[in-house]
Amino acid sequence: MIILITGISSGFGRAMAEQLSADGHTVYGTHRNATDLLPGVHYIKADAQKDEECQAAVQQVLDAEGRIDVFINNAGMGIGGPLEFSSLEDARKQMDVNWMGMVRFLHWVLPVMRRQKSGKIICFSSIGGLMGLPFQGLYSASKFAIEGYCEALRMEVRAHNIKVVVIEPGDFATSFTAKRKSVANPEAHEAYPSYARSLASIEHDETTGLKPDFLARRISKIVKNPRPRYRYIISTLEQRLSVFLKAILPPSWFEAILRSYYKL
Ligand SMILES: NC(=O)c1ccc[n+]([C@@H]2O[C@H](COP(=O)([O-])OP(=O)(O)OC[C@H]3O[C@@H](n4cnc5c(N)ncnc54)[C@H](OP(=O)(O)O)[C@@H]3O)[C@@H](O)[C@H]2O)c1
């Protein structure tokens, strides 16, 4: 299969590129400044915030292969901090990379898959896209946007034999934690004393989390599956349980659990 993945310089993207290439697929991946390149994987330079670079990346795969069987929207980053102290520029950037980045690629991928009458689109959301997480509000909002878009898209493209899958990873140890931009303003810490505790707890969960190869093996199976589910929660049992509890508990009960977990 011909596969295009966004953001393969590190973390999930790199692990998926390695796994899917080992599975025998032809893998293309976008990056901005990757140096340690995987053999056998085709690297394409593209910033998810630049319309023309996303279009050119899709065109490069088409020129070489004439089709795209699987598109994996993985590129993303996190901006954390109390919402009151998050700048408008950060809010714009968070949405532009995580949500508009996906929209930009799909704008060019969708007509290709519709014409070839087949395709699989796998988009990375997060458990934070199923519940608003304190001090990760901008990030949660960007992933909620992905959820809404994909839920609608799945119904629209079904008749064209295009499958849409959303991945909800829990906490994983990747470069995501080190690359997160967090509000450092002392006033923000003073006004929201629980921010530092929450951030430390989030970072601990991520750095001691699952390894990206575990997720890549699950993606390998989803790519092979002709009838994939819509949603895959790839996480610890405790994190899967939190999604279940949000679905069944009264909102105030679930909020109390989250507040206690994040030490608010
Ligand atoms: N790690 C977790 O616990 C976790 C949990 C839930 C969901 N996720 C999601 O999983 C996806 C992958 O994250 P990861 O954990 O593998 O983190 P990662 O190791 O930091 O990888 C993120 C990838 O996205 C790329 N990227 C970031 N901004 C970009 C931009 N403007 N244009 C193009 N590429 C860009 C990065 O490229 P550069 O090297 O150029 O920055 C990198 O290749 C993200 O969508 C993230 O939200 C992660």
The ligand as an SDF file (V2000), in Angstrom:
LIG
                    3D

 48 52  0  0  0  0  0  0  0  0999 V2000
    2.6980   11.5620   23.2680 N   0  0  0  0  0  0  0  0  0  0  0  0
    1.4780   11.5180   23.7770 C   0  0  0  0  0  0  0  0  0  0  0  0
    1.2970   11.2080   24.9730 O   0  0  0  0  0  0  0  0  0  0  0  0
    0.2740   11.8210   22.9060 C   0  0  0  0  0  0  0  0  0  0  0  0
   -0.9820   11.5540   23.4590 C   0  0  0  0  0  0  0  0  0  0  0  0
   -2.1100   11.7990   22.6910 C   0  0  0  0  0  0  0  0  0  0  0  0
   -1.9860   12.2880   21.4000 C   0  0  0  0  0  0  0  0  0  0  0  0
   -0.7520   12.5500   20.8840 N   0  0  0  0  0  0  0  0  0  0  0  0
   -0.7050   13.0670   19.5110 C   0  0  0  0  0  0  0  0  0  0  0  0
    0.1160   12.2410   18.7100 O   0  0  0  0  0  0  0  0  0  0  0  0
    0.6620   12.9900   17.6290 C   0  0  0  0  0  0  0  0  0  0  0  0
    2.1520   12.7380   17.5540 C   0  0  0  0  0  0  0  0  0  0  0  0
    2.7710   13.2340   18.7280 O   0  0  0  0  0  0  0  0  0  0  0  0
    4.0560   12.5340   19.3900 P   0  0  0  0  0  0  0  0  0  0  0  0
    3.6830   12.1630   20.7700 O   0  0  0  0  0  0  0  0  0  0  0  0
    4.6440   11.5230   18.4980 O   0  0  0  0  0  0  0  0  0  0  0  0
    5.0030   13.8290   19.5340 O   0  0  0  0  0  0  0  0  0  0  0  0
    6.3850   14.2130   18.8360 P   0  0  0  0  0  0  0  0  0  0  0  0
    7.4060   13.1550   19.0730 O   0  0  0  0  0  0  0  0  0  0  0  0
    6.6760   15.5980   19.3090 O   0  0  0  0  0  0  0  0  0  0  0  0
    6.0450   14.2220   17.2730 O   0  0  0  0  0  0  0  0  0  0  0  0
    5.2320   15.2080   16.7060 C   0  0  0  0  0  0  0  0  0  0  0  0
    5.4900   15.2890   15.2300 C   0  0  0  0  0  0  0  0  0  0  0  0
    4.6820   16.3550   14.6930 O   0  0  0  0  0  0  0  0  0  0  0  0
    5.5080   17.2250   13.9550 C   0  0  0  0  0  0  0  0  0  0  0  0
    5.0590   18.6230   13.9350 N   0  0  0  0  0  0  0  0  0  0  0  0
    4.8380   19.4480   14.9770 C   0  0  0  0  0  0  0  0  0  0  0  0
    4.4850   20.6530   14.5230 N   0  0  0  0  0  0  0  0  0  0  0  0
    4.5050   20.5950   13.1700 C   0  0  0  0  0  0  0  0  0  0  0  0
    4.2560   21.5210   12.1140 C   0  0  0  0  0  0  0  0  0  0  0  0
    3.9170   22.7990   12.3250 N   0  0  0  0  0  0  0  0  0  0  0  0
    4.3840   21.0880   10.8210 N   0  0  0  0  0  0  0  0  0  0  0  0
    4.7550   19.8350   10.5650 C   0  0  0  0  0  0  0  0  0  0  0  0
    5.0160   18.9090   11.5090 N   0  0  0  0  0  0  0  0  0  0  0  0
    4.8890   19.2960   12.7900 C   0  0  0  0  0  0  0  0  0  0  0  0
    6.8620   17.1390   14.6260 C   0  0  0  0  0  0  0  0  0  0  0  0
    7.8300   17.5990   13.7310 O   0  0  0  0  0  0  0  0  0  0  0  0
    9.0430   18.5620   14.1950 P   0  0  0  0  0  0  0  0  0  0  0  0
   10.1120   17.6120   14.6230 O   0  0  0  0  0  0  0  0  0  0  0  0
    9.3800   19.3060   12.9560 O   0  0  0  0  0  0  0  0  0  0  0  0
    8.5360   19.4350   15.3080 O   0  0  0  0  0  0  0  0  0  0  0  0
    6.9410   15.6360   14.9120 C   0  0  0  0  0  0  0  0  0  0  0  0
    7.3460   14.9460   13.7580 O   0  0  0  0  0  0  0  0  0  0  0  0
    0.2740   14.4460   17.8990 C   0  0  0  0  0  0  0  0  0  0  0  0
   -0.8410   14.7870   17.0950 O   0  0  0  0  0  0  0  0  0  0  0  0
   -0.1010   14.4520   19.3650 C   0  0  0  0  0  0  0  0  0  0  0  0
   -1.0370   15.4680   19.6700 O   0  0  0  0  0  0  0  0  0  0  0  0
    0.3740   12.3350   21.6080 C   0  0  0  0  0  0  0  0  0  0  0  0
  1  2  1  0
  2  3  2  0
  2  4  1  0
  4  5  1  0
  4 48  2  0
  5  6  2  0
  6  7  1  0
  7  8  2  0
  8  9  1  0
  8 48  1  0
  9 10  1  0
  9 46  1  0
 10 11  1  0
 11 12  1  0
 11 44  1  0
 12 13  1  0
 13 14  1  0
 14 15  2  0
 14 16  1  0
 14 17  1  0
 17 18  1  0
 18 19  2  0
 18 20  1  0
 18 21  1  0
 21 22  1  0
 22 23  1  0
 23 24  1  0
 23 42  1  0
 24 25  1  0
 25 26  1  0
 25 36  1  0
 26 27  1  0
 26 35  1  0
 27 28  2  0
 28 29  1  0
 29 30  1  0
 29 35  2  0
 30 31  1  0
 30 32  2  0
 32 33  1  0
 33 34  2  0
 34 35  1  0
 36 37  1  0
 36 42  1  0
 37 38  1  0
 38 39  2  0
 38 40  1  0
 38 41  1  0
 42 43  1  0
 44 45  1  0
 44 46  1  0
 46 47  1  0
M  CHG  2   8   1  16  -1
M  END
$$$$
